[in-house]
Amino acid sequence: MKNSDVRVCAIEHGVRMWELADQLGISPETLSRKLRRELPPEEKERMIQAIQTIAVRRW
């Protein structure tokens, strides 16, 4: 599966894809389309940091 590291990180932190899209300032549909193709490492890192930010805010 493409971008499995981003998807697994979101699952491990209990972050839903719509929450990630909101944090990134894009629509959930756009996020879904982006995740269909392998992302550059910089963009993956940005998404993982956003996931971690969401998770920290919950606690």
N, C-alpha and C positions, 0 to 999 in steps of 0.2 A: 504494500500500500504506500502511496506517495506521502511524504511528510509524516511518516509514522511517529517520528520523535516529537513533533509538535502535538499530534493527536494524543499520544501516550502521556505527555506532560500534562495536558489539559485534564485527562481522565484522572491521573494520579492526584491532581490538586482539586478535583471536583469543580472544575470550571467548564461551563457550557460554552459552546461555540458562539452563541449570540452574545454572551458576555465578553468574549475575546474580541469579537467584531466591534462591539460598542467601545471597548477600551482602545482599539486601534483607530476608531473614527471611521469605520466603513460599515456597509450593510452586511448582514449575515449572508446574503446571496453572493456578494463580492468575495467574502472570505471563503465560502464554499468553492467558488470558481478558482480562486488562487491555490487552494489546497489540492486541486486536481492534478497539477503539475509540480514536479519537484522544485522547491524554492531555493534561491541562492542562500548560502550560509548566513549572510548578514540579515536577511529578512526572517529566517527561522529564529535567529537569536533575538530579534526584536519581538517576535511573537511569544517566545518562551519567557522573556522578561515581562511582557504584559501579563501573561498567565500568572507568574509569580507575584506581580503587583496586586492582581485581583485576589489571589489567595491570602496574601498578607493583610489586605484590608478587611477580610472577613474575620480575622482573629483579632 
